[in-house]
Amino acid sequence: MSLFKSLFGSKAELSDKFEVLEASRYKEAISDPKVQLVDVRTAREYQRWHIGSAINIDFFNARDFQKSFDKLQKDKPVYLYCQSGNRSQKAARKLIEMGFEKIYDLKGGILRWQ
């Protein structure tokens, strides 16, 4: 393993496991009721409005974040979103480190959903 790869990770490895989807493709993908759909905003943001049957796992609550994602299936895709796309991309990096195989993110967050 090269020093660069060990310090910064493999970009190809991240891109194989993570994909940002436009709202129309995201909407189509989450139409299956069995999908693992996760809102990583705060509980207050989630209560105001969320997408469909999304579960709320607050990115800023580190202890509960880990425990909650441990309950999800790592071999099935996870669909993330937040307010603008920033938190969900950070969450995706954590999920890849936790061993999740495929993560999709809503481009522009819930702001682009409406």
NUKE-9736 format. One record per residue: residue number from 1; x, z, y of N, C-alpha, C, O, CB in turn. Coordinates in steps of 0.2 Angstrom, whole numbers, always signed. Glycine has a CB too. Layout:
BEGIN
[NUM,[X,Z,Y],[X,Z,Y],[X,Z,Y],[X,Z,Y],[X,Z,Y]];
...
This chain:
BEGIN
[1,[+4,+0,-6],[+0,+0,+0],[+5,+0,+6],[+9,+4,+7],[-5,+6,+0]];
[2,[+3,-4,+11],[+7,-5,+17],[+6,+1,+21],[+1,+5,+21],[+6,-11,+21]];
[3,[+11,+3,+26],[+10,+8,+30],[+4,+7,+35],[+0,+12,+36],[+16,+9,+34]];
[4,[+3,+1,+37],[-2,-1,+42],[-9,+1,+38],[-13,+4,+41],[-2,-8,+44]];
[5,[-10,-2,+32],[-16,-1,+28],[-17,+7,+27],[-23,+9,+28],[-16,-4,+22]];
[6,[-12,+11,+26],[-13,+18,+24],[-15,+21,+31],[-19,+26,+30],[-7,+21,+21]];
[7,[-13,+19,+36],[-14,+23,+43],[-21,+20,+45],[-25,+25,+48],[-9,+21,+48]];
[8,[-23,+14,+45],[-29,+11,+48],[-34,+9,+43],[-40,+7,+46],[-27,+6,+53]];
[9,[-33,+9,+37],[-38,+7,+32],[-38,-1,+32],[-35,-4,+36],[-45,+9,+34]];
[10,[-41,-4,+27],[-42,-11,+27],[-48,-13,+30],[-54,-11,+29],[-42,-13,+19]];
[11,[-47,-18,+35],[-53,-20,+38],[-58,-24,+34],[-64,-24,+34],[-51,-25,+44]];
[12,[-55,-28,+29],[-59,-31,+24],[-63,-26,+20],[-69,-28,+18],[-54,-36,+19]];
[13,[-60,-21,+18],[-64,-16,+14],[-70,-13,+18],[-75,-12,+15],[-59,-10,+12]];
[14,[-69,-12,+25],[-75,-10,+29],[-80,-15,+29],[-86,-14,+29],[-72,-8,+36]];
[15,[-78,-21,+31],[-83,-27,+32],[-86,-28,+25],[-92,-31,+26],[-79,-33,+34]];
[16,[-83,-27,+19],[-87,-28,+13],[-93,-23,+12],[-98,-25,+9],[-82,-28,+7]];
[17,[-92,-17,+15],[-96,-12,+14],[-101,-11,+20],[-106,-7,+19],[-93,-6,+13]];
[18,[-100,-14,+25],[-104,-13,+32],[-106,-19,+35],[-102,-24,+36],[-100,-8,+36]];
[19,[-112,-19,+37],[-115,-25,+40],[-120,-24,+45],[-124,-19,+44],[-118,-30,+35]];
[20,[-119,-27,+51],[-124,-26,+57],[-129,-31,+56],[-127,-37,+56],[-120,-25,+64]];
[21,[-135,-29,+57],[-141,-34,+56],[-145,-35,+62],[-146,-30,+66],[-145,-33,+50]];
[22,[-147,-41,+64],[-151,-42,+70],[-158,-39,+68],[-159,-38,+62],[-152,-50,+71]];
[23,[-162,-37,+73],[-168,-33,+72],[-173,-37,+67],[-176,-34,+62],[-172,-33,+78]];
[24,[-173,-44,+67],[-178,-47,+63],[-175,-47,+55],[-180,-46,+51],[-178,-55,+65]];
[25,[-169,-47,+54],[-166,-47,+47],[-167,-40,+45],[-169,-39,+39],[-159,-49,+47]];
[26,[-166,-35,+49],[-166,-28,+47],[-174,-26,+45],[-175,-23,+40],[-164,-23,+53]];
[27,[-178,-29,+49],[-185,-27,+48],[-187,-30,+41],[-191,-27,+38],[-190,-31,+54]];
[28,[-185,-36,+40],[-187,-39,+33],[-184,-35,+28],[-187,-34,+23],[-184,-46,+33]];
[29,[-177,-33,+29],[-174,-29,+23],[-177,-22,+22],[-177,-20,+16],[-167,-28,+25]];
[30,[-180,-19,+27],[-182,-12,+26],[-190,-12,+24],[-193,-7,+24],[-182,-8,+32]];
[31,[-193,-18,+23],[-200,-19,+21],[-201,-16,+14],[-207,-14,+13],[-202,-26,+21]];
[32,[-196,-15,+10],[-197,-12,+3],[-197,-5,+4],[-193,-1,+7],[-190,-14,-1]];
[33,[-203,-1,+2],[-204,+6,+3],[-198,+10,+0],[-198,+16,+1],[-211,+8,+1]];
[34,[-195,+8,-5],[-190,+11,-9],[-183,+12,-5],[-178,+15,-7],[-189,+9,-16]];
[35,[-182,+8,+1],[-176,+8,+4],[-174,+14,+7],[-178,+19,+9],[-176,+2,+10]];
[36,[-167,+16,+7],[-164,+22,+10],[-163,+20,+17],[-158,+18,+20],[-158,+24,+7]];
[37,[-168,+22,+21],[-168,+21,+29],[-167,+28,+32],[-171,+33,+31],[-175,+18,+31]];
[38,[-162,+28,+36],[-160,+34,+39],[-159,+33,+47],[-155,+29,+49],[-153,+37,+36]];
[39,[-162,+38,+51],[-161,+38,+58],[-156,+44,+59],[-157,+50,+57],[-168,+40,+61]];
[40,[-151,+42,+62],[-145,+47,+63],[-145,+50,+70],[-141,+53,+72],[-138,+44,+62]];
[41,[-151,+49,+74],[-152,+53,+80],[-154,+60,+79],[-154,+62,+74],[-157,+49,+84]];
[42,[-154,+64,+85],[-156,+71,+84],[-163,+71,+82],[-167,+67,+83],[-155,+74,+91]];
[43,[-165,+77,+80],[-172,+79,+78],[-177,+77,+84],[-183,+75,+83],[-173,+86,+76]];
[44,[-175,+79,+90],[-179,+78,+96],[-181,+70,+97],[-186,+68,+98],[-176,+81,+102]];
[45,[-175,+66,+96],[-176,+59,+97],[-180,+56,+92],[-185,+52,+93],[-169,+56,+97]];
[46,[-179,+59,+86],[-183,+56,+80],[-191,+58,+81],[-195,+54,+79],[-181,+60,+73]];
[47,[-192,+64,+83],[-199,+66,+84],[-203,+62,+89],[-209,+60,+88],[-200,+73,+86]];
[48,[-199,+60,+94],[-202,+55,+99],[-205,+49,+96],[-210,+46,+98],[-198,+54,+105]];
[49,[-200,+46,+92],[-202,+39,+89],[-197,+38,+84],[-191,+38,+85],[-203,+34,+94]];
[50,[-199,+35,+78],[-194,+33,+73],[-197,+27,+69],[-203,+25,+70],[-192,+38,+68]];
[51,[-193,+23,+66],[-195,+17,+62],[-198,+19,+55],[-195,+23,+51],[-189,+13,+61]];
[52,[-204,+18,+54],[-207,+18,+47],[-206,+25,+44],[-207,+30,+47],[-205,+13,+43]];
[53,[-204,+24,+38],[-203,+30,+34],[-196,+33,+34],[-193,+36,+29],[-205,+29,+26]];
[54,[-192,+32,+39],[-185,+34,+40],[-185,+41,+39],[-189,+45,+42],[-182,+32,+47]];
[55,[-179,+44,+36],[-178,+51,+36],[-173,+52,+42],[-169,+48,+44],[-175,+53,+29]];
[56,[-173,+58,+44],[-169,+60,+50],[-163,+64,+47],[-164,+70,+44],[-173,+64,+55]];
[57,[-157,+61,+48],[-151,+65,+47],[-146,+65,+53],[-143,+60,+55],[-147,+62,+40]];
[58,[-146,+70,+57],[-143,+71,+63],[-135,+70,+63],[-132,+74,+60],[-145,+77,+67]];
[59,[-133,+64,+66],[-125,+63,+66],[-121,+69,+68],[-116,+70,+66],[-124,+57,+69]];
[60,[-124,+72,+73],[-120,+78,+77],[-120,+84,+73],[-117,+89,+75],[-123,+79,+84]];
[61,[-125,+85,+68],[-125,+91,+64],[-120,+90,+58],[-123,+88,+52],[-132,+93,+62]];
[62,[-114,+91,+58],[-109,+89,+53],[-111,+92,+46],[-110,+89,+41],[-102,+91,+55]];
[63,[-112,+98,+46],[-114,+102,+40],[-120,+99,+36],[-119,+97,+30],[-115,+109,+41]];
[64,[-125,+98,+40],[-131,+95,+37],[-130,+88,+35],[-133,+85,+31],[-137,+96,+41]];
[65,[-127,+84,+39],[-125,+77,+38],[-123,+76,+31],[-125,+72,+28],[-120,+74,+44]];
[66,[-117,+79,+30],[-114,+79,+23],[-119,+80,+18],[-120,+77,+13],[-108,+83,+23]];
[67,[-122,+86,+18],[-126,+89,+13],[-132,+84,+12],[-134,+82,+6],[-129,+96,+14]];
[68,[-135,+81,+17],[-141,+77,+17],[-139,+70,+14],[-143,+68,+9],[-144,+76,+24]];
[69,[-133,+67,+16],[-131,+61,+13],[-129,+62,+5],[-130,+57,+2],[-126,+58,+17]];
[70,[-127,+68,+4],[-125,+69,-4],[-131,+68,-8],[-131,+67,-14],[-122,+76,-4]];
[71,[-137,+69,-5],[-144,+68,-9],[-146,+61,-10],[-150,+60,-14],[-149,+72,-6]];
[72,[-143,+56,-6],[-145,+49,-7],[-140,+46,-12],[-135,+49,-14],[-144,+46,+0]];
[73,[-143,+40,-14],[-139,+36,-20],[-134,+32,-17],[-135,+28,-12],[-144,+32,-24]];
[74,[-128,+33,-19],[-122,+30,-16],[-121,+22,-18],[-118,+18,-15],[-115,+33,-18]];
[75,[-125,+21,-24],[-124,+14,-26],[-130,+9,-24],[-130,+4,-25],[-124,+14,-34]];
[76,[-134,+12,-19],[-140,+8,-16],[-138,+8,-9],[-136,+12,-6],[-147,+12,-18]];
[77,[-140,+2,-6],[-139,+1,+1],[-143,+6,+5],[-148,+9,+4],[-142,-6,+3]];
[78,[-139,+8,+11],[-142,+13,+16],[-143,+9,+22],[-138,+5,+25],[-137,+19,+17]];
[79,[-148,+10,+25],[-150,+6,+32],[-150,+12,+37],[-154,+16,+37],[-157,+3,+32]];
[80,[-145,+11,+42],[-145,+16,+47],[-147,+13,+54],[-147,+7,+55],[-137,+18,+48]];
[81,[-149,+18,+58],[-150,+16,+65],[-149,+22,+69],[-150,+28,+67],[-157,+12,+66]];
[82,[-148,+21,+76],[-148,+27,+81],[-151,+24,+87],[-155,+19,+87],[-141,+29,+82]];
[83,[-149,+27,+93],[-152,+24,+99],[-150,+17,+101],[-154,+13,+103],[-151,+29,+105]];
[84,[-143,+16,+101],[-140,+10,+103],[-135,+7,+99],[-133,+1,+100],[-136,+12,+110]];
[85,[-134,+10,+93],[-129,+7,+88],[-122,+11,+88],[-119,+10,+83],[-128,+0,+90]];
[86,[-121,+15,+92],[-114,+19,+93],[-114,+24,+87],[-109,+24,+83],[-113,+22,+99]];
[87,[-119,+28,+87],[-119,+34,+82],[-119,+31,+75],[-116,+33,+70],[-124,+39,+83]];
[88,[-123,+26,+74],[-124,+23,+67],[-118,+20,+65],[-117,+20,+59],[-130,+18,+67]];
[89,[-114,+17,+69],[-108,+14,+67],[-103,+19,+65],[-99,+19,+60],[-105,+9,+72]];
[90,[-103,+25,+69],[-98,+31,+67],[-101,+34,+60],[-97,+36,+56],[-98,+36,+73]];
[91,[-107,+34,+59],[-110,+37,+53],[-108,+32,+47],[-107,+35,+42],[-118,+38,+54]];
[92,[-108,+26,+48],[-107,+21,+43],[-99,+22,+41],[-98,+22,+35],[-107,+14,+45]];
[93,[-95,+24,+45],[-88,+25,+43],[-88,+31,+39],[-84,+31,+34],[-83,+26,+50]];
[94,[-91,+36,+41],[-91,+42,+37],[-94,+41,+30],[-92,+44,+25],[-95,+48,+40]];
[95,[-100,+37,+29],[-103,+36,+23],[-98,+32,+18],[-98,+33,+12],[-109,+32,+24]];
[96,[-94,+27,+21],[-89,+23,+17],[-84,+28,+14],[-82,+28,+9],[-86,+18,+22]];
[97,[-82,+33,+18],[-77,+38,+16],[-80,+42,+11],[-77,+45,+6],[-75,+42,+22]];
[98,[-87,+43,+11],[-90,+47,+6],[-92,+43,-1],[-94,+46,-5],[-97,+50,+9]];
[99,[-90,+37,-1],[-91,+33,-7],[-97,+28,-7],[-99,+26,-12],[-91,+37,-12]];
[100,[-101,+28,-1],[-107,+23,-1],[-104,+16,-2],[-99,+14,+1],[-111,+25,+5]];
[101,[-108,+12,-5],[-106,+5,-7],[-108,+0,-2],[-104,-5,-1],[-108,+3,-14]];
[102,[-114,+1,+1],[-116,-4,+6],[-120,-1,+11],[-125,+3,+10],[-120,-9,+2]];
[103,[-118,-2,+18],[-122,+1,+23],[-124,-5,+28],[-120,-9,+30],[-118,+6,+27]];
[104,[-130,-4,+30],[-132,-9,+35],[-134,-5,+42],[-137,+0,+41],[-139,-13,+33]];
[105,[-133,-8,+47],[-134,-5,+54],[-139,-10,+58],[-138,-16,+58],[-128,-4,+57]];
[106,[-143,-7,+62],[-148,-11,+66],[-144,-12,+73],[-142,-8,+76],[-154,-7,+68]];
[107,[-143,-19,+74],[-139,-21,+80],[-143,-18,+86],[-148,-20,+87],[-138,-28,+80]];
[108,[-139,-15,+90],[-142,-12,+97],[-146,-6,+96],[-149,-4,+101],[-146,-18,+100]];
[109,[-147,-4,+90],[-151,+2,+89],[-158,+1,+90],[-161,-4,+90],[-149,+8,+93]];
[110,[-162,+7,+90],[-169,+7,+90],[-171,+4,+97],[-177,+2,+98],[-172,+14,+90]];
[111,[-167,+4,+102],[-169,+0,+108],[-170,-7,+107],[-174,-10,+111],[-163,+1,+113]];
[112,[-167,-10,+102],[-168,-17,+101],[-174,-18,+97],[-177,-24,+96],[-162,-20,+98]];
[113,[-177,-13,+94],[-182,-13,+89],[-189,-15,+92],[-193,-19,+90],[-183,-7,+85]];
[114,[-190,-12,+98],[-196,-13,+101],[-198,-20,+104],[-203,-21,+107],[-197,-8,+107]];
